[in-house]
């Protein structure tokens, strides 16, 4: 028998990526990007197995990604702005996005 507060030998797993802030700690995103956008483009890939349908990618990239009737992303144009793509990859709560730079 183990004492309260001692290690039980069980592995603990993180439930979220360490670099993704909690929803309450998110700062508001700018509504217009204007000249802040770079001319670099990248290819967006979605891991459909890992995706749980949070919809953040569609909120960040509304011209390229929409949500289907179940709330999962549908990519209309795989070419995305590299900066916005990196932001979407970084903020995806289940790490289901991947960016290929062209």
C-alpha contacts under 8 A as a table, 3 or more apart, distances in Angstrom:
res1	aa1	res2	aa2	distance
2	X	6	X	6.53
2	X	7	X	7.77
2	X	8	X	6.92
3	X	6	X	5.66
7	X	10	X	7.56
14	X	17	X	7.16
16	X	20	X	7.34
16	X	93	X	6.74
16	X	94	X	7.05
17	X	20	X	5.61
17	X	93	X	7.20
17	X	94	X	7.60
17	X	95	X	7.86
18	X	21	X	7.57
19	X	90	X	7.74
20	X	90	X	7.04
20	X	91	X	5.95
20	X	92	X	7.86
20	X	93	X	6.84
21	X	25	X	6.01
21	X	26	X	6.39
22	X	25	X	5.33
22	X	26	X	6.71
23	X	26	X	5.42
30	X	33	X	6.67
33	X	36	X	5.41
33	X	37	X	6.04
34	X	37	X	6.38
35	X	38	X	7.67
37	X	81	X	7.32
37	X	83	X	6.99
38	X	81	X	7.02
38	X	82	X	7.25
38	X	83	X	6.87
39	X	81	X	7.12
40	X	81	X	6.14
40	X	82	X	5.51
40	X	83	X	7.90
41	X	79	X	6.15
41	X	80	X	5.49
41	X	81	X	4.73
41	X	82	X	4.91
41	X	101	X	6.77
41	X	102	X	6.38
42	X	78	X	7.82
42	X	79	X	5.51
42	X	80	X	5.38
42	X	81	X	6.22
42	X	82	X	5.12
42	X	85	X	7.24
42	X	99	X	6.42
42	X	100	X	5.53
42	X	101	X	4.30
42	X	102	X	5.30
43	X	78	X	5.13
43	X	79	X	4.81
43	X	80	X	6.15
43	X	99	X	5.63
43	X	100	X	4.85
43	X	101	X	6.16
43	X	102	X	6.99
44	X	78	X	5.18
44	X	79	X	6.60
44	X	80	X	6.69
44	X	85	X	6.96
44	X	97	X	7.06
44	X	98	X	6.02
44	X	99	X	4.87
44	X	100	X	6.46
45	X	78	X	7.33
45	X	97	X	5.81
45	X	98	X	5.08
45	X	99	X	6.18
45	X	100	X	7.68
46	X	51	X	7.49
46	X	96	X	5.70
46	X	97	X	4.75
46	X	98	X	6.36
47	X	50	X	5.49
47	X	51	X	6.13
47	X	96	X	4.88
47	X	97	X	6.23
47	X	98	X	7.74
48	X	51	X	5.15
48	X	96	X	7.21
50	X	94	X	6.63
50	X	95	X	7.38
50	X	96	X	5.29
51	X	54	X	7.87
51	X	72	X	7.51
51	X	94	X	6.56
51	X	95	X	7.83
51	X	96	X	5.22
52	X	72	X	7.27
52	X	94	X	7.36
53	X	70	X	7.85
53	X	71	X	5.30
53	X	72	X	4.54
53	X	73	X	6.92
54	X	71	X	7.38
54	X	72	X	7.63
54	X	93	X	7.75
55	X	58	X	5.35
55	X	59	X	6.45
55	X	67	X	6.96
55	X	71	X	6.71
55	X	72	X	6.86
55	X	73	X	6.76
56	X	59	X	5.01
56	X	60	X	6.23
56	X	88	X	7.27
56	X	91	X	7.66
56	X	92	X	6.66
57	X	60	X	5.17
57	X	61	X	5.87
57	X	62	X	7.91
57	X	65	X	6.87
57	X	73	X	7.47
57	X	88	X	5.61
57	X	92	X	7.13
58	X	61	X	5.11
58	X	62	X	5.09
58	X	64	X	7.66
58	X	65	X	4.87
58	X	66	X	5.25
58	X	67	X	6.67
58	X	73	X	6.71
59	X	62	X	5.69
60	X	84	X	7.16
60	X	88	X	6.49
61	X	64	X	5.58
61	X	65	X	5.78
61	X	80	X	7.92
61	X	84	X	7.30
61	X	85	X	7.89
61	X	88	X	7.93
62	X	65	X	5.38
62	X	66	X	6.30
63	X	66	X	7.76
63	X	76	X	7.85
63	X	77	X	7.92
64	X	75	X	5.83
64	X	76	X	5.08
64	X	77	X	4.89
64	X	78	X	6.89
64	X	79	X	7.80
64	X	80	X	7.06
65	X	73	X	6.18
65	X	74	X	5.53
65	X	75	X	4.54
65	X	76	X	5.80
65	X	77	X	7.37
66	X	73	X	5.59
66	X	74	X	5.28
66	X	75	X	6.65
66	X	76	X	7.54
67	X	70	X	7.52
67	X	71	X	5.06
67	X	72	X	5.15
67	X	73	X	4.45
67	X	74	X	5.70
68	X	71	X	5.24
68	X	72	X	5.43
68	X	73	X	6.25
68	X	74	X	6.42
69	X	72	X	7.54
75	X	78	X	6.28
77	X	80	X	7.27
80	X	84	X	7.31
80	X	85	X	6.16
81	X	84	X	5.44
81	X	85	X	5.93
82	X	85	X	4.96
82	X	86	X	6.08
82	X	101	X	7.30
83	X	86	X	5.19
83	X	87	X	6.31
84	X	87	X	5.03
84	X	88	X	6.20
85	X	88	X	5.08
85	X	89	X	6.17
85	X	99	X	6.71
86	X	89	X	5.08
86	X	90	X	6.07
86	X	99	X	7.04
87	X	90	X	5.11
87	X	91	X	6.09
88	X	91	X	5.20
88	X	92	X	5.97
88	X	97	X	7.45
89	X	92	X	5.45
89	X	95	X	6.82
89	X	96	X	7.68
89	X	97	X	5.14
89	X	98	X	6.22
89	X	99	X	7.15
90	X	95	X	7.63
91	X	95	X	7.99
92	X	95	X	5.24
92	X	96	X	6.61
92	X	97	X	6.79
93	X	96	X	7.94
95	X	98	X	7.93
